């Protein structure tokens, strides 16, 4: 069995509050984007992805055209990008 049923109240403007337990589980906070999808007779809510694979490619490899890469090349590219992005200024 999954998470217990939680409730939210819909405002006249169509807004809801997402219960804290759900926010923690999804890892969302103010400004986060949620996606809603119909799945049979249910509606599924999930955290929206922030980046496309093309965004990731450009961030890691710049403007070089896509080509097959080895896993170690991908890992090194991601590490370098994160180190550069989070370097102290």
C-alpha positions in Angstrom: 0.0 0.0 0.0 1.3 3.5 -0.8 0.9 6.8 0.9 -2.3 7.4 2.9 -4.9 9.6 1.2 -4.2 13.2 1.8 -6.6 16.1 1.2 -6.3 19.6 -0.3 -9.0 22.2 -0.6 -9.6 23.9 -4.0 -9.9 27.7 -3.9 -12.4 29.7 -6.0 -9.4 30.5 -8.3 -8.7 26.8 -8.9 -5.6 26.7 -6.7 -4.7 24.0 -4.2 -2.1 23.6 -1.4 0.1 20.5 -1.9 0.4 18.7 1.4 3.9 18.9 3.1 4.4 15.1 2.9 3.8 15.2 -0.9 6.1 18.2 -1.3 8.9 16.3 0.5 8.3 13.2 -1.5 8.4 15.1 -4.8 11.3 17.3 -3.7 9.4 20.5 -4.6 9.1 24.0 -3.1 8.0 27.5 -4.1 8.4 28.0 -7.8 8.5 24.3 -8.6 6.5 23.2 -11.7 4.3 20.1 -11.4 2.9 18.1 -14.3 -0.5 16.6 -14.3 -1.4 13.6 -16.5 -4.5 11.4 -16.9 -3.9 7.7 -16.3 -7.1 5.8 -16.8 -9.5 7.0 -14.1 -6.7 8.6 -12.1 -4.7 11.9 -12.4 -1.0 11.6 -11.7 1.0 14.5 -10.4 4.8 14.6 -10.7 7.6 17.1 -10.6 8.3 18.5 -14.0 11.8 17.8 -15.5 13.8 21.0 -15.8 16.2 20.1 -18.6 15.9 18.4 -22.0 18.6 16.0 -23.1 19.6 18.7 -25.6 20.1 21.2 -22.7 22.3 18.7 -20.9 24.4 18.0 -24.0 25.0 21.8 -24.6 25.9 22.3 -20.9 28.3 19.4 -20.9 29.8 19.4 -24.4 29.1 23.0 -25.6 28.3 23.4 -29.3 30.1 20.2 -30.5 27.8 18.1 -32.6 26.4 15.0 -30.9 28.4 11.8 -31.3 28.4 8.5 -29.4 30.3 8.9 -26.1 31.7 6.5 -23.7 30.2 6.4 -20.1 33.5 7.8 -18.7 33.4 10.7 -21.1 29.8 11.5 -20.0 30.7 11.3 -16.3 33.8 13.5 -16.8 31.8 16.1 -18.7 29.1 16.3 -16.1 31.8 16.5 -13.3 33.5 19.4 -15.1 30.3 21.2 -15.7 29.2 20.9 -12.1 32.6 22.0 -10.8 32.7 25.0 -13.1 29.1 26.0 -12.2 29.6 25.7 -8.5 33.1 27.1 -8.3 33.5 29.8 -5.7 33.8 33.2 -7.3 
